[in-house]
């Protein structure tokens, strides 16, 4: 828990200190709710997991399905409106800004949500839809709509998303 708060403090110039992060950052709290819900989901207590997830959404404005897989040190900054779907996979040290959707494009069985590698930055209002893969250290610009894979160390912007570097 303190490791995640320290990661946030290192990556958020507005973070005043560890205690403020622990007590007041809704994105930090949302990940905490998710971790508890995910535990129960993995242990086949699905209704309890969904209830905890629902409470977390009500408390933080961030909706994370308890079946999603999230690595260490996810930083959801200004988390209101963030949605992370059921089959989404998020690596380590990922930053997500407000109103981001990691969603599906169609109601199909199996993997239908994005896979986000380590150290990715996702800007505000970005929509990453479908079973796309976002490579390590990629950057997704604010307002981008991503429907295709993004290579590692690349930046994508716009609607539809296009590589810019």
N, C-alpha and C positions, 0 to 999 in steps of 0.2 A: 504494500500500500504506500509506504513512504517512498519507495523507488519510483513509483508512478508520479507522485507529487513532486519529487525532485526533477524528474524529466519535464514535467509541465513548467516548473519554475525556470528551467534552463531554456525552454523554447517559447516562453511567453514573456515579452518584455514588460507587460502590465502586471505580472504576478508579483504581489508585494511580499509574499513569504509563504512558507509551508503551511502554517496554520490557516491562513486565509483560503488557500487552495483546498485543504482538507474540509473546511467548514462551509465554504460558500461557492465552490465551482460546480455548477450543475452537470457539466460533462464528466467530471470526476465521479460525482455521485451516480450518474447514469451507468458508468462502467462498473461501479460497485454493485448496483442492482443486477446488472447483467451477469456478473461473476457468480452471484448467489443463485440466480435463476438458471444459469447454465449448469451449475453443479446438480441441481435437482433434475434438470432435463436429462443429463447424462445418466442419472440414476433412476430413470423411468418414472419420476414423479412429475408427469407432464402438466397436470392441472395446477399443482403448486408452482411450478416454474412459470407458467403463463400468468398466474395471479401476481407473482413477484414482478414479472416483466411489466404487467399492466400498472402496478403501483409505481414502478420506476418511471414509466411514461408519464403518469399523472404528476409525479413529483418534480420531474426534470424537463419535460417537453421533448425528450429523446426516446425514440422507439427502437429497441434492439431485440430482435427475436432471440429467445434463449438457445436455439439450436445453432446460431451463428458461431463461428470459431474466430476468436480474437486473441492475438498475441500479447506480448508485454508492452506496457507503456503507451497505450492508445490515448491520445490527447484530443478530446472533443472540445474545441473552444467555442464559446457562445452557442451551446449545443441546440438551442431551440429549433425544432423542425427536422432534426437529423433522423433518418430512417435507415436501419440496417436489416436487410432481409434474412430469411431463414437459412439459406445455403451460402450466405456470404462468408468469405474467409479474409481476415485482416491480419497482416504480419505484425512485426514489432516496430516500435517507434514511429507510428503513423500519426499524422495530424489531420484532423477533419474540422473544417469550419462550419458555421451555422447553415441550416437548411439544405444539407446534402442528402441525397438519396442513393443508397446502394441497393437497387431494386431489380426486379425481373421485367422482362419484356412480354412474356406470355405465361399463362398458367399451365406449365408443363411439369411433369414429374422429373425428379432428379436435380442436378445442379443447374440453377437458373439465375444465380446472383453473382456479382463480381468477386474476383479473387485479387486482393490488394497485397503486394509484396511489402517487404520491409522499407522503412524510411520514406514513405510516399507522403506527399502533401496534397490535400484536396481542398480547393478554394470554396468560398461561400457559394451556395446555390448551384453547385455542380450536381449533375445527375449522371450516374454511372449505371447503365442498365444492361442486363443480360449476363451471361456466363463469360464475361470478358476478363482478361488478365491484365493487370497494371503492374509493370516491372519495377524493380528496386529503384529507389531514388527518383521516380517519376514525379512530375508536378502536373496537377490538373487545375487549370485556371478557373477563376470564378465564373459561374454561369455556363460552364461547358456542359455539353451533352455528349457523353462518351458511349459509343455503341460497338467499338472495335478495340482490340488489344492495343496496349500502349507499351512500347519497348522500355527497357530500363534506361534510366538517366535522360529521359526525354520529357519535353513539356508539350501539353496539348491544350488548346484553347478553342473557344467558339462553339457554335451550334450549326451544323454538326461539328464535333471536335476534329481539329486538324493539328498535325505536328508543326511546331514553330522553330525548332532548333535541331 
